[in-house]
Amino acid sequence: MPFDGLAIYDQFPVIGESVSDIIRLLSPTETPLLDRLPAPDNPATNVLHSWTEEELGPDFVINSTAISSDTAGNQTPVRINGLGNTLQVGMEVELEGGVATQEISRISSILGANTIVLRRGMNGSVSSLAAGGQLFIISTAEEEGSDTVGDVSRPRTRRENYTQIFKKPIKVSGSMRSVLSRPDVGDEFDHQVVNRAAELLRDLEKSVVRGALAGNSIGGDDAVRTMQGLRSWLTSINSQIANNSFTANPLLYVNQLLQEAWNAGGTDLNVLYVGQDWKRDLSATNEARLQVAQTERGIERLADFIITDFGTLELVLARWLPRKHMMGLATGRIFVRPLRGRSFFREEIAKTGDSTKGHVIGEYTVEIHQPGKMFQARTSST
């Protein structure tokens, strides 16, 4: 469904005239990313918009210090990455160190968020694991008749983003509204509303992609509210790739990043938003093996989708990313919300003199869930 700037359950005020129909017509060509995002169920209700996120128990924990090989049955303290309170005594874990012997141990005690104790080699096998390796959480395992104590719920995470005001002024003289132009554009004020709406739509997608917070100020004479865009949200999986390496094998790097997101729990990525140079590289991948469609009217060299072991993604040419940049996005977890009653609308303001003055204005923010399960990458060299 084309982006129209509205929330599903927003009630539009009577002070202005909605331009959502204009936005809907323009969005497929002007803002390809916004056009692929779901309509939010409700608008934002405050200029500092907040939402909460929840996480299930981890599938992996990372050991922050090396784990040495030991005798089966021995007790070994292990330093981990702060998720100890989400684990349970009795859980089976496997040391994933890339060695032939799969050691399955059991958590015998939890000393805190950063330290657990493993009873080693419950399956008779022992191995070792370098710092930064993975302990795979298999499952809980309880003693018969055991009591239930503790709580492994993970605290909700509160996230926030500011709403940003988007406005374009319009001023048309009385004479200009009366003359007939060639080609006939109708009423000049209405014509300028369409042009300004197109500009605002582009500004909105650019801010959704590249926006950065203007400090911690709500706004004032010396500061305005700006939203935090996707580029500054996607920090957990954020890679730099030498451009000549990417060009030589772009699918290799896309697959690596998708695998990182998949390991983090991002199993729903569906859009690869790609800058123009890297999009060309992806369309030219293995060109000797790709079928080239050729007719009397043209030759087709275009990749619209990439199908990988870790998901199928639509390739979207990014107008508003640098040429050698890309983002792996789960569009079902990204919402562009208008402030209540502030979806894009046109409004005429007080008349002074022989002209009609007004503006097209709207106020929006972007809400992104689980940004650590999406990714971005950019070139580290030209």
BALOBA-1460 file (C-alpha; in Angstrom, 3 decimals):
// residues 382
<rec num="1" residu="m" x="0.000" y="0.000" z="0.000"/>
<rec num="2" residu="p" x="1.484" y="3.394" z="-0.955"/>
<rec num="3" residu="f" x="2.643" y="5.588" z="1.926"/>
<rec num="4" residu="d" x="0.092" y="8.298" z="2.701"/>
<rec num="5" residu="g" x="1.557" y="9.770" z="5.876"/>
<rec num="6" residu="l" x="-1.408" y="8.785" z="8.039"/>
<rec num="7" residu="a" x="-1.758" y="6.546" z="11.051"/>
<rec num="8" residu="i" x="-4.670" y="4.109" z="10.805"/>
<rec num="9" residu="y" x="-6.513" y="5.473" z="13.825"/>
<rec num="10" residu="d" x="-5.499" y="9.135" z="13.583"/>
<rec num="11" residu="q" x="-8.349" y="11.632" z="13.526"/>
<rec num="12" residu="f" x="-7.472" y="14.523" z="11.281"/>
<rec num="13" residu="p" x="-8.137" y="18.017" z="12.711"/>
<rec num="14" residu="v" x="-10.436" y="20.524" z="11.051"/>
<rec num="15" residu="i" x="-7.854" y="23.325" z="10.972"/>
<rec num="16" residu="g" x="-6.223" y="22.166" z="7.750"/>
<rec num="17" residu="e" x="-6.849" y="20.115" z="4.639"/>
<rec num="18" residu="s" x="-5.126" y="16.739" z="4.410"/>
<rec num="19" residu="v" x="-2.793" y="16.186" z="1.472"/>
<rec num="20" residu="s" x="-2.660" y="12.422" z="2.019"/>
<rec num="21" residu="d" x="-4.126" y="11.748" z="-1.439"/>
<rec num="22" residu="i" x="-1.269" y="13.703" z="-3.023"/>
<rec num="23" residu="i" x="1.258" y="11.894" z="-0.829"/>
<rec num="24" residu="r" x="-0.208" y="8.522" z="-1.808"/>
<rec num="25" residu="l" x="0.239" y="9.303" z="-5.506"/>
<rec num="26" residu="l" x="3.808" y="10.517" z="-5.114"/>
<rec num="27" residu="s" x="5.203" y="7.949" z="-2.671"/>
<rec num="28" residu="p" x="5.910" y="4.994" z="-5.024"/>
<rec num="29" residu="t" x="8.392" y="7.047" z="-7.049"/>
<rec num="30" residu="e" x="9.674" y="9.625" z="-4.575"/>
<rec num="31" residu="t" x="10.101" y="7.500" z="-1.460"/>
<rec num="32" residu="p" x="10.600" y="3.783" z="-2.189"/>
<rec num="33" residu="l" x="11.470" y="2.950" z="1.434"/>
<rec num="34" residu="l" x="8.460" y="4.688" z="2.999"/>
<rec num="35" residu="d" x="6.264" y="2.937" z="0.459"/>
<rec num="36" residu="r" x="7.393" y="-0.431" z="1.848"/>
<rec num="37" residu="l" x="6.747" y="0.347" z="5.515"/>
<rec num="38" residu="p" x="3.491" y="-0.667" z="7.232"/>
<rec num="39" residu="a" x="1.020" y="2.002" z="8.278"/>
<rec num="40" residu="p" x="1.325" y="2.543" z="12.047"/>
<rec num="41" residu="d" x="-1.744" y="1.562" z="14.036"/>
<rec num="42" residu="n" x="-1.750" y="4.773" z="16.069"/>
<rec num="43" residu="p" x="-0.111" y="8.190" z="15.860"/>
<rec num="44" residu="a" x="2.487" y="9.510" z="18.280"/>
<rec num="45" residu="t" x="0.907" y="11.433" z="21.160"/>
<rec num="46" residu="n" x="3.914" y="13.398" z="22.409"/>
<rec num="47" residu="v" x="6.848" y="15.204" z="20.829"/>
<rec num="48" residu="l" x="9.103" y="12.767" z="22.717"/>
<rec num="49" residu="h" x="7.682" y="9.495" z="21.429"/>
<rec num="50" residu="s" x="8.551" y="6.365" z="23.417"/>
<rec num="51" residu="w" x="7.940" y="2.646" z="23.061"/>
<rec num="52" residu="t" x="9.063" y="-0.523" z="24.798"/>
<rec num="53" residu="e" x="10.679" y="-3.718" z="23.562"/>
<rec num="54" residu="e" x="10.919" y="-7.188" z="25.043"/>
<rec num="55" residu="e" x="13.371" y="-10.006" z="24.427"/>
<rec num="56" residu="l" x="13.001" y="-13.744" z="24.847"/>
<rec num="57" residu="g" x="15.694" y="-15.738" z="26.600"/>
<rec num="58" residu="p" x="18.984" y="-15.944" z="24.668"/>
<rec num="59" residu="d" x="19.920" y="-18.756" z="22.311"/>
<rec num="60" residu="f" x="23.610" y="-17.930" z="22.708"/>
<rec num="61" residu="v" x="25.799" y="-16.267" z="25.299"/>
<rec num="62" residu="i" x="29.320" y="-15.035" z="24.609"/>
<rec num="63" residu="n" x="32.207" y="-16.034" z="26.846"/>
<rec num="64" residu="s" x="34.372" y="-13.000" z="27.603"/>
<rec num="65" residu="t" x="37.377" y="-15.065" z="28.716"/>
<rec num="66" residu="a" x="38.830" y="-18.266" z="27.301"/>
<rec num="67" residu="i" x="37.512" y="-21.632" z="28.526"/>
<rec num="68" residu="s" x="40.243" y="-24.257" z="28.878"/>
<rec num="69" residu="s" x="39.767" y="-27.959" z="28.277"/>
<rec num="70" residu="d" x="38.974" y="-29.763" z="31.532"/>
<rec num="71" residu="t" x="37.998" y="-33.140" z="32.948"/>
<rec num="72" residu="a" x="34.372" y="-34.235" z="32.601"/>
<rec num="73" residu="g" x="32.467" y="-33.478" z="35.793"/>
<rec num="74" residu="n" x="34.772" y="-30.681" z="36.963"/>
<rec num="75" residu="q" x="33.340" y="-27.261" z="37.871"/>
<rec num="76" residu="t" x="34.576" y="-24.322" z="35.767"/>
<rec num="77" residu="p" x="33.621" y="-20.654" z="36.362"/>
<rec num="78" residu="v" x="32.941" y="-18.899" z="33.055"/>
<rec num="79" residu="r" x="32.744" y="-15.166" z="32.402"/>
<rec num="80" residu="i" x="29.911" y="-14.223" z="30.015"/>
<rec num="81" residu="n" x="28.359" y="-11.126" z="28.486"/>
<rec num="82" residu="g" x="25.918" y="-9.985" z="31.171"/>
<rec num="83" residu="l" x="23.058" y="-12.430" z="30.519"/>
<rec num="84" residu="g" x="23.559" y="-14.681" z="33.514"/>
<rec num="85" residu="n" x="20.323" y="-13.604" z="35.154"/>
<rec num="86" residu="t" x="18.359" y="-14.848" z="32.144"/>
<rec num="87" residu="l" x="19.762" y="-18.374" z="32.496"/>
<rec num="88" residu="q" x="18.766" y="-21.221" z="34.831"/>
<rec num="89" residu="v" x="20.663" y="-23.726" z="36.919"/>
<rec num="90" residu="g" x="20.448" y="-27.109" z="35.164"/>
<rec num="91" residu="m" x="20.484" y="-25.710" z="31.634"/>
<rec num="92" residu="e" x="22.442" y="-27.668" z="29.054"/>
<rec num="93" residu="v" x="24.920" y="-25.602" z="27.052"/>
<rec num="94" residu="e" x="27.277" y="-26.550" z="24.250"/>
<rec num="95" residu="l" x="30.707" y="-25.051" z="23.611"/>
<rec num="96" residu="e" x="30.714" y="-24.006" z="19.968"/>
<rec num="97" residu="g" x="34.420" y="-23.666" z="19.322"/>
<rec num="98" residu="g" x="34.655" y="-25.164" z="15.873"/>
<rec num="99" residu="v" x="36.363" y="-28.310" z="17.161"/>
<rec num="100" residu="a" x="35.478" y="-31.896" z="16.392"/>
<rec num="101" residu="t" x="34.432" y="-32.712" z="19.970"/>
<rec num="102" residu="q" x="31.050" y="-31.273" z="20.957"/>
<rec num="103" residu="e" x="31.171" y="-30.653" z="24.689"/>
<rec num="104" residu="i" x="27.791" y="-30.387" z="26.389"/>
<rec num="105" residu="s" x="27.986" y="-29.038" z="29.928"/>
<rec num="106" residu="r" x="25.416" y="-28.114" z="32.548"/>
<rec num="107" residu="i" x="25.029" y="-24.855" z="34.447"/>
<rec num="108" residu="s" x="25.579" y="-25.837" z="38.066"/>
<rec num="109" residu="s" x="25.319" y="-22.344" z="39.558"/>
<rec num="110" residu="i" x="24.877" y="-18.710" z="38.527"/>
<rec num="111" residu="l" x="27.066" y="-16.238" z="40.425"/>
<rec num="112" residu="g" x="25.687" y="-13.108" z="38.752"/>
<rec num="113" residu="a" x="24.999" y="-11.460" z="35.433"/>
<rec num="114" residu="n" x="28.576" y="-11.992" z="34.244"/>
<rec num="115" residu="t" x="29.580" y="-15.334" z="35.767"/>
<rec num="116" residu="i" x="28.201" y="-18.866" z="35.574"/>
<rec num="117" residu="v" x="29.703" y="-22.174" z="36.691"/>
<rec num="118" residu="l" x="29.671" y="-25.123" z="34.301"/>
<rec num="119" residu="r" x="29.802" y="-28.777" z="35.237"/>
<rec num="120" residu="r" x="31.917" y="-29.934" z="32.355"/>
<rec num="121" residu="g" x="31.448" y="-32.611" z="29.739"/>
<rec num="122" residu="m" x="28.114" y="-34.163" z="30.721"/>
<rec num="123" residu="n" x="28.239" y="-36.155" z="27.484"/>
<rec num="124" residu="g" x="31.752" y="-37.413" z="28.224"/>
<rec num="125" residu="s" x="33.385" y="-35.021" z="25.753"/>
<rec num="126" residu="v" x="35.507" y="-31.990" z="26.669"/>
<rec num="127" residu="s" x="36.898" y="-29.183" z="24.525"/>
<rec num="128" residu="s" x="37.972" y="-25.561" z="24.841"/>
<rec num="129" residu="l" x="36.678" y="-22.210" z="23.665"/>
<rec num="130" residu="a" x="38.561" y="-19.001" z="22.906"/>
<rec num="131" residu="a" x="37.395" y="-15.700" z="24.348"/>
<rec num="132" residu="g" x="34.553" y="-14.272" z="22.299"/>
<rec num="133" residu="g" x="33.176" y="-17.704" z="21.431"/>
<rec num="134" residu="q" x="29.591" y="-18.878" z="21.751"/>
<rec num="135" residu="l" x="27.910" y="-21.000" z="24.351"/>
<rec num="136" residu="f" x="24.809" y="-22.429" z="22.696"/>
<rec num="137" residu="i" x="21.855" y="-22.705" z="25.088"/>
<rec num="138" residu="i" x="20.189" y="-26.059" z="24.426"/>
<rec num="139" residu="s" x="17.365" y="-26.167" z="26.968"/>
<rec num="140" residu="t" x="16.387" y="-26.227" z="30.604"/>
<rec num="141" residu="a" x="16.659" y="-29.468" z="32.525"/>
<rec num="142" residu="e" x="14.980" y="-29.753" z="35.928"/>
<rec num="143" residu="e" x="15.233" y="-32.219" z="38.779"/>
<rec num="144" residu="e" x="12.077" y="-34.176" z="39.501"/>
<rec num="145" residu="g" x="10.003" y="-32.491" z="42.214"/>
<rec num="146" residu="s" x="12.200" y="-29.384" z="42.314"/>
<rec num="147" residu="d" x="10.926" y="-26.093" z="43.711"/>
<rec num="148" residu="t" x="10.353" y="-23.070" z="41.472"/>
<rec num="149" residu="v" x="12.485" y="-20.076" z="42.440"/>
<rec num="150" residu="g" x="13.721" y="-16.919" z="40.802"/>
<rec num="151" residu="d" x="12.655" y="-15.169" z="37.622"/>
<rec num="152" residu="v" x="14.355" y="-15.129" z="34.221"/>
<rec num="153" residu="s" x="12.224" y="-12.406" z="32.608"/>
<rec num="154" residu="r" x="14.304" y="-9.847" z="30.758"/>
<rec num="155" residu="p" x="13.567" y="-6.195" z="31.610"/>
<rec num="156" residu="r" x="11.728" y="-4.230" z="28.967"/>
<rec num="157" residu="t" x="13.837" y="-1.760" z="27.044"/>
<rec num="158" residu="r" x="12.428" y="1.740" z="26.623"/>
<rec num="159" residu="r" x="13.356" y="3.568" z="23.450"/>
<rec num="160" residu="e" x="12.615" y="7.160" z="22.477"/>
<rec num="161" residu="n" x="12.674" y="9.413" z="19.454"/>
<rec num="162" residu="y" x="11.633" y="12.998" z="18.890"/>
<rec num="163" residu="t" x="9.051" y="14.178" z="16.397"/>
<rec num="164" residu="q" x="10.349" y="16.513" z="13.726"/>
<rec num="165" residu="i" x="8.353" y="19.301" z="12.089"/>
<rec num="166" residu="f" x="8.464" y="19.367" z="8.290"/>
<rec num="167" residu="k" x="7.194" y="22.564" z="6.669"/>
<rec num="168" residu="k" x="7.322" y="24.277" z="3.283"/>
<rec num="169" residu="p" x="6.056" y="27.865" z="2.834"/>
<rec num="170" residu="i" x="3.952" y="28.988" z="-0.133"/>
<rec num="171" residu="k" x="3.224" y="32.548" z="-1.284"/>
<rec num="172" residu="v" x="1.335" y="33.297" z="-4.503"/>
<rec num="173" residu="s" x="0.352" y="36.793" z="-5.676"/>
<rec num="174" residu="g" x="-3.220" y="37.661" z="-6.583"/>
<rec num="175" residu="s" x="-2.145" y="38.235" z="-10.181"/>
<rec num="176" residu="m" x="-0.493" y="34.832" z="-10.409"/>
<rec num="177" residu="r" x="-3.659" y="33.124" z="-9.220"/>
<rec num="178" residu="s" x="-5.624" y="34.894" z="-11.962"/>
<rec num="179" residu="v" x="-3.484" y="34.396" z="-15.055"/>
<rec num="180" residu="l" x="-3.715" y="31.337" z="-17.277"/>
<rec num="181" residu="s" x="-0.377" y="29.634" z="-17.775"/>
<rec num="182" residu="r" x="0.768" y="27.340" z="-20.524"/>
<rec num="183" residu="p" x="0.564" y="24.495" z="-19.883"/>
<rec num="184" residu="d" x="-2.465" y="25.117" z="-17.728"/>
<rec num="185" residu="v" x="-1.689" y="24.043" z="-14.160"/>
<rec num="186" residu="g" x="-4.971" y="25.275" z="-12.726"/>
<rec num="187" residu="d" x="-4.883" y="27.330" z="-9.563"/>
<rec num="188" residu="e" x="-1.254" y="28.284" z="-8.890"/>
<rec num="189" residu="f" x="-1.582" y="27.890" z="-5.113"/>
<rec num="190" residu="d" x="-2.887" y="24.333" z="-5.522"/>
<rec num="191" residu="h" x="-0.100" y="23.588" z="-7.973"/>
<rec num="192" residu="q" x="2.546" y="24.753" z="-5.499"/>
<rec num="193" residu="v" x="0.945" y="22.630" z="-2.769"/>
<rec num="194" residu="v" x="1.625" y="19.531" z="-4.898"/>
<rec num="195" residu="n" x="5.246" y="20.556" z="-5.493"/>
<rec num="196" residu="r" x="5.868" y="21.327" z="-1.824"/>
<rec num="197" residu="a" x="4.243" y="18.053" z="-0.767"/>
<rec num="198" residu="a" x="6.671" y="16.189" z="-3.042"/>
<rec num="199" residu="e" x="9.596" y="18.004" z="-1.440"/>
<rec num="200" residu="l" x="8.364" y="17.236" z="2.065"/>
<rec num="201" residu="l" x="7.886" y="13.593" z="1.218"/>
<rec num="202" residu="r" x="11.510" y="13.373" z="0.107"/>
<rec num="203" residu="d" x="12.624" y="15.254" z="3.225"/>
<rec num="204" residu="l" x="10.758" y="12.774" z="5.404"/>
<rec num="205" residu="e" x="12.398" y="9.701" z="3.855"/>
<rec num="206" residu="k" x="15.815" y="11.368" z="3.989"/>
<rec num="207" residu="s" x="15.319" y="12.077" z="7.697"/>
<rec num="208" residu="v" x="14.064" y="8.537" z="8.329"/>
<rec num="209" residu="v" x="17.288" y="7.257" z="6.739"/>
<rec num="210" residu="r" x="19.921" y="9.832" z="7.709"/>
<rec num="211" residu="g" x="18.427" y="11.904" z="10.534"/>
<rec num="212" residu="a" x="20.365" y="12.570" z="13.736"/>
<rec num="213" residu="l" x="19.218" y="13.940" z="17.074"/>
<rec num="214" residu="a" x="20.013" y="17.610" z="17.655"/>
<rec num="215" residu="g" x="21.304" y="17.052" z="21.184"/>
<rec num="216" residu="n" x="18.934" y="16.428" z="24.073"/>
<rec num="217" residu="s" x="16.935" y="19.633" z="23.729"/>
<rec num="218" residu="i" x="13.196" y="19.565" z="23.184"/>
<rec num="219" residu="g" x="13.685" y="22.657" z="21.025"/>
<rec num="220" residu="g" x="13.864" y="26.403" z="21.347"/>
<rec num="221" residu="d" x="15.224" y="29.543" z="19.728"/>
<rec num="222" residu="d" x="18.631" y="27.978" z="19.222"/>
<rec num="223" residu="a" x="17.671" y="24.334" z="18.652"/>
<rec num="224" residu="v" x="14.988" y="22.470" z="16.757"/>
<rec num="225" residu="r" x="13.704" y="18.966" z="17.284"/>
<rec num="226" residu="t" x="15.089" y="16.392" z="14.899"/>
<rec num="227" residu="m" x="14.443" y="12.665" z="14.735"/>
<rec num="228" residu="q" x="17.024" y="9.927" z="14.971"/>
<rec num="229" residu="g" x="17.147" y="8.102" z="11.633"/>
<rec num="230" residu="l" x="17.909" y="4.496" z="10.772"/>
<rec num="231" residu="r" x="21.575" y="5.119" z="10.087"/>
<rec num="232" residu="s" x="22.191" y="6.165" z="13.698"/>
<rec num="233" residu="w" x="19.957" y="3.400" z="15.107"/>
<rec num="234" residu="l" x="21.783" y="0.529" z="13.375"/>
<rec num="235" residu="t" x="24.944" y="0.362" z="15.453"/>
<rec num="236" residu="s" x="25.180" y="-3.267" z="16.625"/>
<rec num="237" residu="i" x="25.924" y="-4.773" z="13.198"/>
<rec num="238" residu="n" x="27.705" y="-1.925" z="11.457"/>
<rec num="239" residu="s" x="30.491" y="-2.939" z="9.075"/>
<rec num="240" residu="q" x="33.053" y="-1.179" z="6.939"/>
<rec num="241" residu="i" x="33.976" y="-2.980" z="3.726"/>
<rec num="242" residu="a" x="36.735" y="-2.116" z="1.283"/>
<rec num="243" residu="n" x="34.955" y="-1.140" z="-1.916"/>
<rec num="244" residu="n" x="37.149" y="-3.262" z="-4.204"/>
<rec num="245" residu="s" x="36.448" y="-6.285" z="-1.993"/>
<rec num="246" residu="f" x="32.694" y="-5.684" z="-2.117"/>
<rec num="247" residu="t" x="32.740" y="-5.225" z="-5.895"/>
<rec num="248" residu="a" x="34.680" y="-8.473" z="-6.333"/>
<rec num="249" residu="n" x="32.103" y="-10.543" z="-4.415"/>
<rec num="250" residu="p" x="29.110" y="-8.545" z="-3.142"/>
<rec num="251" residu="l" x="27.030" y="-11.620" z="-2.309"/>
<rec num="252" residu="l" x="29.719" y="-12.818" z="0.091"/>
<rec num="253" residu="y" x="29.422" y="-9.683" z="2.221"/>
<rec num="254" residu="v" x="25.647" y="-9.539" z="2.077"/>
<rec num="255" residu="n" x="25.500" y="-13.165" z="3.230"/>
<rec num="256" residu="q" x="27.935" y="-12.492" z="6.074"/>
<rec num="257" residu="l" x="25.864" y="-9.580" z="7.360"/>
<rec num="258" residu="l" x="22.627" y="-11.518" z="6.989"/>
<rec num="259" residu="q" x="24.168" y="-14.358" z="8.974"/>
<rec num="260" residu="e" x="25.186" y="-11.942" z="11.757"/>
<rec num="261" residu="a" x="21.651" y="-10.553" z="11.897"/>
<rec num="262" residu="w" x="20.201" y="-14.070" z="11.806"/>
<rec num="263" residu="n" x="22.422" y="-15.159" z="14.707"/>
<rec num="264" residu="a" x="21.214" y="-12.105" z="16.641"/>
<rec num="265" residu="g" x="17.599" y="-13.169" z="16.041"/>
<rec num="266" residu="g" x="16.865" y="-11.155" z="12.907"/>
<rec num="267" residu="t" x="15.071" y="-13.834" z="10.930"/>
<rec num="268" residu="d" x="12.588" y="-11.439" z="9.292"/>
<rec num="269" residu="l" x="14.818" y="-9.130" z="7.226"/>
<rec num="270" residu="n" x="13.074" y="-8.496" z="3.919"/>
<rec num="271" residu="v" x="14.586" y="-5.380" z="2.311"/>
<rec num="272" residu="l" x="18.152" y="-4.596" z="1.296"/>
<rec num="273" residu="y" x="18.224" y="-0.815" z="0.880"/>
<rec num="274" residu="v" x="21.311" y="-0.199" z="-1.267"/>
<rec num="275" residu="g" x="23.203" y="2.831" z="-2.529"/>
<rec num="276" residu="q" x="23.486" y="3.203" z="-6.283"/>
<rec num="277" residu="d" x="27.047" y="1.904" z="-6.813"/>
<rec num="278" residu="w" x="26.604" y="-1.187" z="-4.660"/>
<rec num="279" residu="k" x="23.205" y="-1.827" z="-6.234"/>
<rec num="280" residu="r" x="24.916" y="-1.986" z="-9.631"/>
<rec num="281" residu="d" x="27.483" y="-4.383" z="-8.188"/>
<rec num="282" residu="l" x="24.746" y="-6.675" z="-6.902"/>
<rec num="283" residu="s" x="22.930" y="-6.626" z="-10.249"/>
<rec num="284" residu="a" x="26.188" y="-7.548" z="-12.001"/>
<rec num="285" residu="t" x="27.026" y="-10.409" z="-9.626"/>
<rec num="286" residu="n" x="28.229" y="-13.520" z="-11.467"/>
<rec num="287" residu="e" x="27.125" y="-11.890" z="-14.690"/>
<rec num="288" residu="a" x="28.580" y="-14.726" z="-16.731"/>
<rec num="289" residu="r" x="26.092" y="-17.097" z="-15.075"/>
<rec num="290" residu="l" x="23.045" y="-14.853" z="-14.820"/>
<rec num="291" residu="q" x="20.516" y="-14.981" z="-17.595"/>
<rec num="292" residu="v" x="20.431" y="-11.737" z="-19.537"/>
<rec num="293" residu="a" x="17.024" y="-10.950" z="-21.000"/>
<rec num="294" residu="q" x="17.341" y="-9.488" z="-24.476"/>
<rec num="295" residu="t" x="14.519" y="-8.463" z="-26.759"/>
<rec num="296" residu="e" x="14.202" y="-6.233" z="-29.783"/>
<rec num="297" residu="r" x="13.484" y="-3.349" z="-27.411"/>
<rec num="298" residu="g" x="16.198" y="-3.685" z="-24.801"/>
<rec num="299" residu="i" x="18.597" y="-5.671" z="-22.633"/>
<rec num="300" residu="e" x="17.770" y="-6.357" z="-19.012"/>
<rec num="301" residu="r" x="20.469" y="-6.448" z="-16.327"/>
<rec num="302" residu="l" x="18.660" y="-6.075" z="-13.035"/>
<rec num="303" residu="a" x="18.444" y="-7.938" z="-9.738"/>
<rec num="304" residu="d" x="15.233" y="-7.261" z="-7.835"/>
<rec num="305" residu="f" x="15.573" y="-9.936" z="-5.154"/>
<rec num="306" residu="i" x="18.376" y="-11.783" z="-3.441"/>
<rec num="307" residu="i" x="17.609" y="-15.279" z="-2.156"/>
<rec num="308" residu="t" x="20.011" y="-16.485" z="0.523"/>
<rec num="309" residu="d" x="20.228" y="-19.152" z="3.197"/>
<rec num="310" residu="f" x="19.183" y="-16.512" z="5.705"/>
<rec num="311" residu="g" x="16.181" y="-15.059" z="3.920"/>
<rec num="312" residu="t" x="14.833" y="-13.516" z="0.742"/>
<rec num="313" residu="l" x="15.276" y="-9.775" z="0.458"/>
<rec num="314" residu="e" x="13.944" y="-7.251" z="-2.024"/>
<rec num="315" residu="l" x="16.709" y="-5.061" z="-3.418"/>
<rec num="316" residu="v" x="15.631" y="-1.425" z="-3.234"/>
<rec num="317" residu="l" x="17.730" y="1.263" z="-4.888"/>
<rec num="318" residu="a" x="18.382" y="3.870" z="-2.182"/>
<rec num="319" residu="r" x="18.090" y="7.433" z="-3.378"/>
<rec num="320" residu="w" x="19.073" y="8.825" z="0.006"/>
<rec num="321" residu="l" x="22.013" y="6.640" z="1.043"/>
<rec num="322" residu="p" x="25.624" y="7.245" z="0.003"/>
<rec num="323" residu="r" x="26.558" y="5.449" z="-3.200"/>
<rec num="324" residu="k" x="28.486" y="2.693" z="-1.377"/>
<rec num="325" residu="h" x="26.240" y="1.975" z="1.573"/>
<rec num="326" residu="m" x="23.483" y="-0.522" z="2.369"/>
<rec num="327" residu="m" x="21.032" y="-1.456" z="5.100"/>
<rec num="328" residu="g" x="19.389" y="-4.796" z="5.819"/>
<rec num="329" residu="l" x="15.950" y="-3.968" z="7.174"/>
<rec num="330" residu="a" x="12.916" y="-5.746" z="8.594"/>
<rec num="331" residu="t" x="10.241" y="-3.323" z="7.436"/>
<rec num="332" residu="g" x="7.632" y="-4.915" z="9.711"/>
<rec num="333" residu="r" x="9.549" y="-3.473" z="12.664"/>
<rec num="334" residu="i" x="9.849" y="0.106" z="11.366"/>
<rec num="335" residu="f" x="7.004" y="2.616" z="11.741"/>
<rec num="336" residu="v" x="6.880" y="6.238" z="10.621"/>
<rec num="337" residu="r" x="4.334" y="7.812" z="12.957"/>
<rec num="338" residu="p" x="2.744" y="11.235" z="12.617"/>
<rec num="339" residu="l" x="2.099" y="13.240" z="15.754"/>
<rec num="340" residu="r" x="-1.619" y="13.054" z="16.519"/>
<rec num="341" residu="g" x="-3.466" y="15.364" z="14.125"/>
<rec num="342" residu="r" x="-0.237" y="16.442" z="12.415"/>
<rec num="343" residu="s" x="-0.150" y="14.276" z="9.294"/>
<rec num="344" residu="f" x="0.860" y="16.350" z="6.268"/>
<rec num="345" residu="f" x="-1.741" y="19.019" z="5.533"/>
<rec num="346" residu="r" x="-2.055" y="22.325" z="3.705"/>
<rec num="347" residu="e" x="-3.074" y="25.443" z="5.564"/>
<rec num="348" residu="e" x="-3.629" y="29.003" z="4.458"/>
<rec num="349" residu="i" x="-2.456" y="31.614" z="6.939"/>
<rec num="350" residu="a" x="-3.428" y="35.224" z="7.604"/>
<rec num="351" residu="k" x="-3.570" y="37.284" z="4.434"/>
<rec num="352" residu="t" x="-1.399" y="40.419" z="4.325"/>
<rec num="353" residu="g" x="-1.363" y="42.355" z="1.085"/>
<rec num="354" residu="d" x="-2.121" y="41.125" z="-2.399"/>
<rec num="355" residu="s" x="-0.991" y="37.537" z="-2.017"/>
<rec num="356" residu="t" x="-2.109" y="34.213" z="-0.615"/>
<rec num="357" residu="k" x="0.211" y="32.707" z="1.958"/>
<rec num="358" residu="g" x="0.228" y="29.256" z="3.444"/>
<rec num="359" residu="h" x="2.271" y="26.156" z="4.014"/>
<rec num="360" residu="v" x="2.296" y="22.403" z="3.812"/>
<rec num="361" residu="i" x="3.264" y="21.037" z="7.214"/>
<rec num="362" residu="g" x="3.461" y="17.789" z="9.150"/>
<rec num="363" residu="e" x="5.202" y="16.305" z="12.182"/>
<rec num="364" residu="y" x="6.653" y="12.782" z="12.224"/>
<rec num="365" residu="t" x="9.016" y="10.414" z="13.995"/>
<rec num="366" residu="v" x="10.408" y="6.972" z="13.212"/>
<rec num="367" residu="e" x="9.982" y="4.038" z="15.592"/>
<rec num="368" residu="i" x="12.289" y="1.068" z="15.100"/>
<rec num="369" residu="h" x="12.073" y="-2.198" z="17.022"/>
<rec num="370" residu="q" x="15.068" y="-4.441" z="17.718"/>
<rec num="371" residu="p" x="17.601" y="-2.407" z="15.693"/>
<rec num="372" residu="g" x="20.339" y="-4.772" z="16.878"/>
<rec num="373" residu="k" x="18.812" y="-7.425" z="14.622"/>
<rec num="374" residu="m" x="19.219" y="-5.362" z="11.453"/>
<rec num="375" residu="f" x="22.448" y="-4.167" z="9.845"/>
<rec num="376" residu="q" x="24.201" y="-1.547" z="7.794"/>
<rec num="377" residu="a" x="27.493" y="-1.502" z="5.930"/>
<rec num="378" residu="r" x="29.486" y="1.181" z="4.185"/>
<rec num="379" residu="t" x="32.697" y="1.454" z="2.249"/>
<rec num="380" residu="s" x="35.975" y="1.931" z="4.086"/>
<rec num="381" residu="s" x="37.748" y="3.053" z="0.915"/>
<rec num="382" residu="t" x="36.997" y="4.401" z="-2.529"/>
